[in-house]
Amino acid sequence: MAAKRKVIITCAVTGAIHTPSMSEHLPVTASEIAEAAIGAAEAGAAVVHLHARDPQDGRPDQTPEAFAPFLQVIKQRTDCVVNITTGGAPTMTIEDRVRPAATWKPELASLNMGSMNFGLFPMLARFEGKLKHEWEREYLGNKGILFRNTFADIEHIITTLGANGTRFEFECYDTAHLYNLKHFHDAGLVKGPLFIQTVFGLMGGIGAHYDDVMHMKRTADRLFGDQYRWSVLGAGKNQLPVAAIAAALGGHVRVGLEDSLWAGPGRLAISNAEQVTAVRQIIEGLGLEIASPDEARDMLALKGADTVGF
């Protein structure tokens, strides 16, 4: 009997898009982020994608010191692959964004593959009366956010982190981002297997229609052939539908409260683990199996947890 195909579940536990007033379940403190990541790993996530926040008001915090407490706890209590963001928040400088991953030398780091408009402002109307902190209102209401990821910025992250053996979750929000990645692949600055995270449904990027998902996959297939591993994330209500499409088509999936606060129509997810469990049910319902952390390391050619800096 043929072995079942393995699907990597990534869980992005807090991020920099949603703000604390939107959900009491969004992890903010170091202990909450650690527990969220551990719960996600226990539910079946092979990879945890991590941001840090200021414990006082929940704003994104990209200082290496903010990551230290939860990185150490997660490593002690799980064997999952730790992925540190270099996206940070779209309002941060590239120097600030790269610093945590450069300091802690993780197996994986995210890497955004192109500059883009970043539209958070539709959420302001939905949560206007619930916001507790002035920074949330200013952040969400900003229609002038340009998420800068120039070719120079991307090369800086690749060379800085590549020197430590860190590999990348290449976040591609639109077709041009795949072509940008092709440039760096052709130049020999990145090598396969590429872990390509195609992102759907965020305002400023590609939509989340089935045709959008298929277009991104067809383009990646044409550009990279067998040199990449395909994963998807769907923003908001698109999280599980997009994951189901990808799993059925041979891809991997990402869930988590960074990408969606919801567990169903009008129902907030109470934890990241709840979302991991939901997508795991879809995967196993398709007759597939979830990948263990070590299986994910093998598929993505990662350096191993014993070589990180935390």
VEXPALUM-40079 format. One record per residue (C-alpha): y, x, z; residue in three letters. Coordinates in steps of 0.5 Angstrom, whole numbers, plus 500, padded with zeros to 3 digits. Each point is the difference from the previous one (the first is absolute). Layout:
N
YXZALA/...
! end
This chain:
310
500500500MET/507503498ALA/505501506ALA/505496501LYS/507502498ARG/505502506LYS/507498501VAL/505503504ILE/504496504ILE/507503502THR/504497506CYS/508501500ALA/501498507VAL/508499501THR/504503494GLY/507499499ALA/501494496ILE/499495506HIS/504500506THR/498498507PRO/503493500SER/496498495MET/494500504SER/498502507GLU/493503497HIS/504505496LEU/498507504PRO/507504502VAL/498504506THR/496506499ALA/494497504SER/500494496GLU/500504494ILE/494504503ALA/496493502GLU/502497493ALA/497506496ALA/494500505ILE/499493499GLY/500500493ALA/495506499ALA/495496505GLU/501494495ALA/498505494GLY/506503498ALA/498507497ALA/508502500VAL/506499504VAL/507501497HIS/505501505LEU/507499501HIS/504501507ALA/505496503ARG/506501506ASP/496496506PRO/507497502GLN/502496494ASP/494501495GLY/504504494ARG/497505496PRO/499507503ASP/498505496GLN/501506505THR/493504501PRO/501499507GLU/499492499ALA/493501497PHE/497505505ALA/498495505PRO/496496496PHE/497505495LEU/497503506GLN/497494503VAL/497497493ILE/497507499LYS/497500507GLN/497493499ARG/498499493THR/498504494ASP/504496495CYS/504504495VAL/508500502VAL/505499494ASN/507502502ILE/506497496THR/505504496THR/503493498GLY/503499507GLY/505495499ALA/504500493PRO/507501504THR/497507502MET/501507497THR/494504497ILE/501505505GLU/499495506ASP/494497496ARG/496506499VAL/501503507ARG/494496504PRO/495502494ALA/502507500ALA/500501507THR/493496502TRP/496502493LYS/496494499PRO/494499495GLU/504495497LEU/508498499ALA/503495496SER/504502494LEU/505495496ASN/500501493MET/507498497GLY/507498502SER/501492501MET/504494502ASN/497498507PHE/501493501GLY/499498507LEU/506495500PHE/496494499PRO/497500507MET/506500503LEU/501492499ALA/493499502ARG/501503507PHE/508500501GLU/500496506GLY/494504503LYS/503507500LEU/501504507LYS/503506497HIS/507501496GLU/496506496TRP/495495498GLU/505495497ARG/504506496GLU/494503498TYR/497494497LEU/506498497GLY/502506496ASN/499498493LYS/502507498GLY/494504502ILE/498505495LEU/493503502PHE/501507497ARG/494504498ASN/503505494THR/495505497PHE/503505504ALA/499496506ASP/492499498ILE/499507499GLU/503502506HIS/495496504ILE/494502496ILE/502507501THR/502500507THR/493496502LEU/496503495GLY/500506503ALA/497498506ASN/494496497GLY/503493500THR/498496495ARG/504493498PHE/500493499GLU/504499494PHE/504494501GLU/502497493CYS/504493500TYR/501500493ASP/497503493THR/505505500ALA/497503506HIS/494501497LEU/503504494TYR/504504505ASN/493502504LEU/497502493LYS/506505499HIS/498503507PHE/492500498HIS/502503493ASP/504505503ALA/494502505GLY/504499506LEU/495494502VAL/493500499LYS/494495500GLY/497496503PRO/507496500LEU/501495506PHE/504495496ILE/503494504GLN/503495496THR/505495503VAL/501493498PHE/505495502GLY/506504503LEU/507498498MET/502506495GLY/493501498GLY/495497496ILE/497493501GLY/494498503ALA/497495495HIS/493502497TYR/503502494ASP/504505504ASP/494503503VAL/496501494MET/506503496HIS/500505506MET/493501500LYS/500501492ARG/505505500THR/497504506ALA/494500496ASP/503502494ARG/504506503LEU/495503505PHE/493497498GLY/495502505ASP/505505504GLN/502495504TYR/498495506ARG/504493499TRP/502496506SER/505494501VAL/505497505LEU/503493499GLY/506499504ALA/501494504GLY/496494498LYS/497504494ASN/496504505GLN/493497500LEU/500497493PRO/502507497VAL/495504504ALA/494495498ALA/502501492ILE/500508501ALA/493500504ALA/497496495ALA/503504495LEU/497507503GLY/506502504GLY/502501507HIS/505496505VAL/505501505ARG/502495505VAL/505500506GLY/506497504LEU/504505496GLU/499496493ASP/499493503SER/501497507LEU/495494498TRP/493498501ALA/501493496GLY/505495498PRO/505500506GLY/496503504ARG/502507503LEU/494506500ALA/499501508ILE/498507498SER/498505495ASN/493500501ALA/500492498GLU/503502493GLN/494506500VAL/495495502THR/502495495ALA/500505494VAL/494502502ARG/497493500GLN/502500492ILE/497507499ILE/493498503GLU/500493497GLY/501504493LEU/493504502GLY/504506501LEU/500505506GLU/506503504ILE/501507500ALA/499504506SER/506505502PRO/495506497ASP/499496494GLU/507499499ALA/501508501ARG/495501495ASP/502496495MET/508502500LEU/498508501ALA/503500507LEU/501506504LYS/497497506GLY/502498507ALA/499507503ASP/506503496THR/505496502VAL/506502504GLY/499495506PHE/
! end
